[in-house]
Amino acid sequence: MRIRRIVSDIKSEQLEESGRFYTQVIGLEQVMDLGWIVCFASPSNPTAQLQVISKDESASVRPDVSIEVEDVEAVHASAVGFGAEIVHPLSDEPWGVRRFFVRDPNGAVINVMQHLE
């Protein structure tokens, strides 16, 4: 299974203030803003990213980490075969990703996703 990137999801109720902090203090660039989640990336390494999330638009929990994979269905099958708890079902989202949430052995919620073509 090929991993494309791993992104920390920071839970926040202060998206605007977080945006100013990560752009003005840390020097990241805002690369996505859906109103409830904002993604920032390094100008010199676009795969070095973090996201600030106030809620999840279609899931009842907020993820702790997002992992972009090449084949989300294969990872989903692997998670089910492992017996891991699926927290949010495999879904196509209107913002262009196919994803599911799985709980890791530590209790962290992992958003496993793939961009749709």
Steps between C-alpha positions, in 0.01 A plus 500: 500500500644833396472792743490842333512721813417513869344816645435594863143616567499760777161542665410866539210738542721792389561448128571865416747547786664168414530613138680817598731304733600234248551748215650800683699325776588159354517606134262242351269578209126441514423250222137408579210650695164324511370718784525220757848373412801699386816344358845659514812390312869581496593725205817296445347152550130484408452157659602640842152599618270537797129559526293691753148361537200635692263214414461238233242576234369143466632300798401508866865514619803707403806307388838530670705421189428482127689253283472529123545165330513380142222238547254581780288194430798268553583669831135479605496126425822462698353689798184287495708182470711613795186546708555873550205718597367693201381831645369654174408285199672502163340802328539725198496858626381805302842669537662234282631225727408140579571426865427310818596545865659220701596497869860395567597288805574822695152641443606754236258552212676468165347653185619275216429671171565508126434788262243416235603555139 
